[in-house]
Amino acid sequence: MSLLDERGMALAQPAERVGVTVASLSVLKNDRARAIRYPTLSAICRGHAAPRRCQWWMRR
């Protein structure tokens, strides 16, 4: 079960909160992204409720 499913959210809600398009989040969610720009990752982490996950990605 994904984090969005656990919270009963659709992609539109976090996309609006973070300032990223729904299409971009969909690509990330479905593991089709080949790369992600740092500002996009940073925006997702700022809008995300579980910062430990993002800290792990940012240290890689």
Jmol script that loads the backbone (N, CA, C; Angstrom):
load data "model"
ATOM      1  N   MET A   1       0.849  -1.180   0.000  1.00  0.00           N
ATOM      2  CA  MET A   1       0.000   0.000   0.000  1.00  0.00           C
ATOM      3  C   MET A   1       0.896   1.246   0.000  1.00  0.00           C
ATOM      4  N   SER A   2       0.580   2.173  -0.845  1.00  0.00           N
ATOM      5  CA  SER A   2       1.388   3.387  -0.944  1.00  0.00           C
ATOM      6  C   SER A   2       0.993   4.395   0.139  1.00  0.00           C
ATOM      7  N   LEU A   3       1.848   5.363   0.320  1.00  0.00           N
ATOM      8  CA  LEU A   3       1.590   6.419   1.294  1.00  0.00           C
ATOM      9  C   LEU A   3       0.319   7.182   0.947  1.00  0.00           C
ATOM     10  N   LEU A   4       0.106   7.413  -0.343  1.00  0.00           N
ATOM     11  CA  LEU A   4      -1.115   8.119  -0.766  1.00  0.00           C
ATOM     12  C   LEU A   4      -2.355   7.302  -0.429  1.00  0.00           C
ATOM     13  N   ASP A   5      -2.296   5.995  -0.650  1.00  0.00           N
ATOM     14  CA  ASP A   5      -3.427   5.129  -0.317  1.00  0.00           C
ATOM     15  C   ASP A   5      -3.705   5.132   1.186  1.00  0.00           C
ATOM     16  N   GLU A   6      -2.646   5.077   1.973  1.00  0.00           N
ATOM     17  CA  GLU A   6      -2.798   5.090   3.431  1.00  0.00           C
ATOM     18  C   GLU A   6      -3.496   6.360   3.905  1.00  0.00           C
ATOM     19  N   ARG A   7      -3.200   7.458   3.232  1.00  0.00           N
ATOM     20  CA  ARG A   7      -3.781   8.748   3.637  1.00  0.00           C
ATOM     21  C   ARG A   7      -5.072   9.087   2.903  1.00  0.00           C
ATOM     22  N   GLY A   8      -5.471   8.224   1.980  1.00  0.00           N
ATOM     23  CA  GLY A   8      -6.695   8.466   1.220  1.00  0.00           C
ATOM     24  C   GLY A   8      -6.613   9.703   0.338  1.00  0.00           C
ATOM     25  N   MET A   9      -5.450   9.895  -0.276  1.00  0.00           N
ATOM     26  CA  MET A   9      -5.222  11.080  -1.100  1.00  0.00           C
ATOM     27  C   MET A   9      -5.082  10.693  -2.570  1.00  0.00           C
ATOM     28  N   ALA A  10      -5.471  11.590  -3.449  1.00  0.00           N
ATOM     29  CA  ALA A  10      -5.212  11.458  -4.877  1.00  0.00           C
ATOM     30  C   ALA A  10      -3.949  12.260  -5.196  1.00  0.00           C
ATOM     31  N   LEU A  11      -3.369  12.069  -6.357  1.00  0.00           N
ATOM     32  CA  LEU A  11      -2.145  12.790  -6.724  1.00  0.00           C
ATOM     33  C   LEU A  11      -2.344  14.297  -6.809  1.00  0.00           C
ATOM     34  N   ALA A  12      -3.565  14.735  -7.069  1.00  0.00           N
ATOM     35  CA  ALA A  12      -3.815  16.174  -7.213  1.00  0.00           C
ATOM     36  C   ALA A  12      -3.542  16.932  -5.921  1.00  0.00           C
ATOM     37  N   GLN A  13      -3.826  16.336  -4.781  1.00  0.00           N
ATOM     38  CA  GLN A  13      -3.630  17.029  -3.505  1.00  0.00           C
ATOM     39  C   GLN A  13      -2.160  17.305  -3.205  1.00  0.00           C
ATOM     40  N   PRO A  14      -1.284  16.287  -3.227  1.00  0.00           N
ATOM     41  CA  PRO A  14       0.131  16.614  -2.978  1.00  0.00           C
ATOM     42  C   PRO A  14       0.755  17.448  -4.093  1.00  0.00           C
ATOM     43  N   ALA A  15       0.279  17.279  -5.323  1.00  0.00           N
ATOM     44  CA  ALA A  15       0.817  18.081  -6.427  1.00  0.00           C
ATOM     45  C   ALA A  15       0.537  19.559  -6.187  1.00  0.00           C
ATOM     46  N   GLU A  16      -0.661  19.849  -5.749  1.00  0.00           N
ATOM     47  CA  GLU A  16      -1.029  21.244  -5.469  1.00  0.00           C
ATOM     48  C   GLU A  16      -0.227  21.783  -4.291  1.00  0.00           C
ATOM     49  N   ARG A  17      -0.077  20.977  -3.263  1.00  0.00           N
ATOM     50  CA  ARG A  17       0.651  21.412  -2.061  1.00  0.00           C
ATOM     51  C   ARG A  17       2.117  21.683  -2.362  1.00  0.00           C
ATOM     52  N   VAL A  18       2.711  20.847  -3.195  1.00  0.00           N
ATOM     53  CA  VAL A  18       4.144  20.932  -3.485  1.00  0.00           C
ATOM     54  C   VAL A  18       4.449  21.893  -4.616  1.00  0.00           C
ATOM     55  N   GLY A  19       3.516  22.049  -5.552  1.00  0.00           N
ATOM     56  CA  GLY A  19       3.755  22.923  -6.692  1.00  0.00           C
ATOM     57  C   GLY A  19       4.383  22.177  -7.863  1.00  0.00           C
ATOM     58  N   VAL A  20       4.074  20.881  -7.972  1.00  0.00           N
ATOM     59  CA  VAL A  20       4.567  20.030  -9.046  1.00  0.00           C
ATOM     60  C   VAL A  20       3.341  19.542  -9.813  1.00  0.00           C
ATOM     61  N   THR A  21       3.485  19.298 -11.100  1.00  0.00           N
ATOM     62  CA  THR A  21       2.330  18.842 -11.874  1.00  0.00           C
ATOM     63  C   THR A  21       1.941  17.419 -11.487  1.00  0.00           C
ATOM     64  N   VAL A  22       0.673  17.103 -11.689  1.00  0.00           N
ATOM     65  CA  VAL A  22       0.172  15.754 -11.426  1.00  0.00           C
ATOM     66  C   VAL A  22       0.894  14.749 -12.323  1.00  0.00           C
ATOM     67  N   ALA A  23       1.168  15.148 -13.554  1.00  0.00           N
ATOM     68  CA  ALA A  23       1.876  14.263 -14.491  1.00  0.00           C
ATOM     69  C   ALA A  23       3.275  13.911 -13.971  1.00  0.00           C
ATOM     70  N   SER A  24       3.967  14.882 -13.424  1.00  0.00           N
ATOM     71  CA  SER A  24       5.309  14.633 -12.886  1.00  0.00           C
ATOM     72  C   SER A  24       5.255  13.685 -11.695  1.00  0.00           C
ATOM     73  N   LEU A  25       4.300  13.889 -10.803  1.00  0.00           N
ATOM     74  CA  LEU A  25       4.168  12.987  -9.659  1.00  0.00           C
ATOM     75  C   LEU A  25       3.767  11.587 -10.102  1.00  0.00           C
ATOM     76  N   SER A  26       2.949  11.500 -11.133  1.00  0.00           N
ATOM     77  CA  SER A  26       2.549  10.197 -11.647  1.00  0.00           C
ATOM     78  C   SER A  26       3.748   9.425 -12.186  1.00  0.00           C
ATOM     79  N   VAL A  27       4.621  10.104 -12.895  1.00  0.00           N
ATOM     80  CA  VAL A  27       5.830   9.466 -13.419  1.00  0.00           C
ATOM     81  C   VAL A  27       6.694   8.960 -12.269  1.00  0.00           C
ATOM     82  N   LEU A  28       6.846   9.757 -11.230  1.00  0.00           N
ATOM     83  CA  LEU A  28       7.643   9.341 -10.072  1.00  0.00           C
ATOM     84  C   LEU A  28       6.985   8.178  -9.333  1.00  0.00           C
ATOM     85  N   LYS A  29       5.691   8.257  -9.158  1.00  0.00           N
ATOM     86  CA  LYS A  29       4.962   7.226  -8.418  1.00  0.00           C
ATOM     87  C   LYS A  29       5.044   5.871  -9.118  1.00  0.00           C
ATOM     88  N   ASN A  30       5.012   5.875 -10.423  1.00  0.00           N
ATOM     89  CA  ASN A  30       4.989   4.627 -11.179  1.00  0.00           C
ATOM     90  C   ASN A  30       6.375   4.158 -11.622  1.00  0.00           C
ATOM     91  N   ASP A  31       7.418   4.724 -11.016  1.00  0.00           N
ATOM     92  CA  ASP A  31       8.806   4.331 -11.307  1.00  0.00           C
ATOM     93  C   ASP A  31       9.180   4.454 -12.772  1.00  0.00           C
ATOM     94  N   ARG A  32       8.696   5.485 -13.437  1.00  0.00           N
ATOM     95  CA  ARG A  32       9.050   5.706 -14.842  1.00  0.00           C
ATOM     96  C   ARG A  32      10.024   6.863 -15.011  1.00  0.00           C
ATOM     97  N   ALA A  33      10.402   7.494 -13.927  1.00  0.00           N
ATOM     98  CA  ALA A  33      11.313   8.637 -14.011  1.00  0.00           C
ATOM     99  C   ALA A  33      12.751   8.153 -14.199  1.00  0.00           C
ATOM    100  N   ARG A  34      13.451   8.776 -15.115  1.00  0.00           N
ATOM    101  CA  ARG A  34      14.865   8.460 -15.312  1.00  0.00           C
ATOM    102  C   ARG A  34      15.746   9.390 -14.490  1.00  0.00           C
ATOM    103  N   ALA A  35      15.208  10.548 -14.149  1.00  0.00           N
ATOM    104  CA  ALA A  35      15.955  11.527 -13.363  1.00  0.00           C
ATOM    105  C   ALA A  35      14.957  12.455 -12.689  1.00  0.00           C
ATOM    106  N   ILE A  36      15.441  13.165 -11.687  1.00  0.00           N
ATOM    107  CA  ILE A  36      14.607  14.162 -11.021  1.00  0.00           C
ATOM    108  C   ILE A  36      15.492  15.365 -10.714  1.00  0.00           C
ATOM    109  N   ARG A  37      14.994  16.531 -10.997  1.00  0.00           N
ATOM    110  CA  ARG A  37      15.764  17.744 -10.717  1.00  0.00           C
ATOM    111  C   ARG A  37      15.766  18.001  -9.207  1.00  0.00           C
ATOM    112  N   TYR A  38      16.880  18.532  -8.731  1.00  0.00           N
ATOM    113  CA  TYR A  38      17.005  18.793  -7.300  1.00  0.00           C
ATOM    114  C   TYR A  38      15.894  19.711  -6.774  1.00  0.00           C
ATOM    115  N   PRO A  39      15.533  20.806  -7.463  1.00  0.00           N
ATOM    116  CA  PRO A  39      14.446  21.652  -6.948  1.00  0.00           C
ATOM    117  C   PRO A  39      13.119  20.899  -6.809  1.00  0.00           C
ATOM    118  N   THR A  40      12.856  19.956  -7.719  1.00  0.00           N
ATOM    119  CA  THR A  40      11.631  19.165  -7.628  1.00  0.00           C
ATOM    120  C   THR A  40      11.688  18.248  -6.414  1.00  0.00           C
ATOM    121  N   LEU A  41      12.812  17.567  -6.227  1.00  0.00           N
ATOM    122  CA  LEU A  41      12.980  16.697  -5.067  1.00  0.00           C
ATOM    123  C   LEU A  41      12.861  17.492  -3.775  1.00  0.00           C
ATOM    124  N   SER A  42      13.474  18.646  -3.744  1.00  0.00           N
ATOM    125  CA  SER A  42      13.428  19.501  -2.560  1.00  0.00           C
ATOM    126  C   SER A  42      11.991  19.944  -2.258  1.00  0.00           C
ATOM    127  N   ALA A  43      11.240  20.313  -3.293  1.00  0.00           N
ATOM    128  CA  ALA A  43       9.842  20.728  -3.105  1.00  0.00           C
ATOM    129  C   ALA A  43       8.999  19.581  -2.577  1.00  0.00           C
ATOM    130  N   ILE A  44       9.230  18.377  -3.102  1.00  0.00           N
ATOM    131  CA  ILE A  44       8.480  17.216  -2.628  1.00  0.00           C
ATOM    132  C   ILE A  44       8.811  16.947  -1.166  1.00  0.00           C
ATOM    133  N   CYS A  45      10.072  17.044  -0.814  1.00  0.00           N
ATOM    134  CA  CYS A  45      10.481  16.800   0.577  1.00  0.00           C
ATOM    135  C   CYS A  45       9.902  17.842   1.526  1.00  0.00           C
ATOM    136  N   ARG A  46       9.862  19.094   1.100  1.00  0.00           N
ATOM    137  CA  ARG A  46       9.286  20.142   1.963  1.00  0.00           C
ATOM    138  C   ARG A  46       7.799  19.918   2.179  1.00  0.00           C
ATOM    139  N   GLY A  47       7.097  19.391   1.178  1.00  0.00           N
ATOM    140  CA  GLY A  47       5.662  19.177   1.291  1.00  0.00           C
ATOM    141  C   GLY A  47       5.289  17.817   1.833  1.00  0.00           C
ATOM    142  N   HIS A  48       6.280  16.993   2.102  1.00  0.00           N
ATOM    143  CA  HIS A  48       6.059  15.621   2.527  1.00  0.00           C
ATOM    144  C   HIS A  48       6.016  15.554   4.049  1.00  0.00           C
ATOM    145  N   ALA A  49       5.191  14.684   4.578  1.00  0.00           N
ATOM    146  CA  ALA A  49       5.039  14.562   6.029  1.00  0.00           C
ATOM    147  C   ALA A  49       6.060  13.621   6.651  1.00  0.00           C
ATOM    148  N   ALA A  50       6.835  12.907   5.855  1.00  0.00           N
ATOM    149  CA  ALA A  50       7.825  11.964   6.379  1.00  0.00           C
ATOM    150  C   ALA A  50       9.220  12.383   5.923  1.00  0.00           C
ATOM    151  N   PRO A  51       9.821  13.390   6.553  1.00  0.00           N
ATOM    152  CA  PRO A  51      11.090  13.935   6.076  1.00  0.00           C
ATOM    153  C   PRO A  51      12.251  12.952   6.122  1.00  0.00           C
ATOM    154  N   ARG A  52      12.194  11.920   6.968  1.00  0.00           N
ATOM    155  CA  ARG A  52      13.311  10.967   7.028  1.00  0.00           C
ATOM    156  C   ARG A  52      13.516  10.268   5.697  1.00  0.00           C
ATOM    157  N   ARG A  53      12.453   9.976   4.973  1.00  0.00           N
ATOM    158  CA  ARG A  53      12.584   9.339   3.661  1.00  0.00           C
ATOM    159  C   ARG A  53      13.354  10.236   2.705  1.00  0.00           C
ATOM    160  N   CYS A  54      13.064  11.502   2.718  1.00  0.00           N
ATOM    161  CA  CYS A  54      13.725  12.435   1.804  1.00  0.00           C
ATOM    162  C   CYS A  54      15.168  12.671   2.217  1.00  0.00           C
ATOM    163  N   GLN A  55      15.457  12.684   3.504  1.00  0.00           N
ATOM    164  CA  GLN A  55      16.835  12.863   3.938  1.00  0.00           C
ATOM    165  C   GLN A  55      17.702  11.737   3.411  1.00  0.00           C
ATOM    166  N   TRP A  56      17.164  10.523   3.376  1.00  0.00           N
ATOM    167  CA  TRP A  56      17.911   9.397   2.842  1.00  0.00           C
ATOM    168  C   TRP A  56      18.238   9.618   1.369  1.00  0.00           C
ATOM    169  N   TRP A  57      17.260  10.063   0.584  1.00  0.00           N
ATOM    170  CA  TRP A  57      17.489  10.290  -0.835  1.00  0.00           C
ATOM    171  C   TRP A  57      18.478  11.422  -1.071  1.00  0.00           C
ATOM    172  N   MET A  58      18.406  12.433  -0.248  1.00  0.00           N
ATOM    173  CA  MET A  58      19.265  13.595  -0.477  1.00  0.00           C
ATOM    174  C   MET A  58      20.725  13.300  -0.099  1.00  0.00           C
ATOM    175  N   ARG A  59      20.972  12.315   0.754  1.00  0.00           N
ATOM    176  CA  ARG A  59      22.327  11.957   1.124  1.00  0.00           C
ATOM    177  C   ARG A  59      22.994  11.063   0.090  1.00  0.00           C
ATOM    178  N   ARG A  60      22.218  10.452  -0.807  1.00  0.00           N
ATOM    179  CA  ARG A  60      22.776   9.508  -1.788  1.00  0.00           C
ATOM    180  C   ARG A  60      23.677  10.183  -2.776  1.00  0.00           C
TER     181      ARG A  60
END
end "model"
wireframe off; spacefill off
backbone 0.3
color backbone group
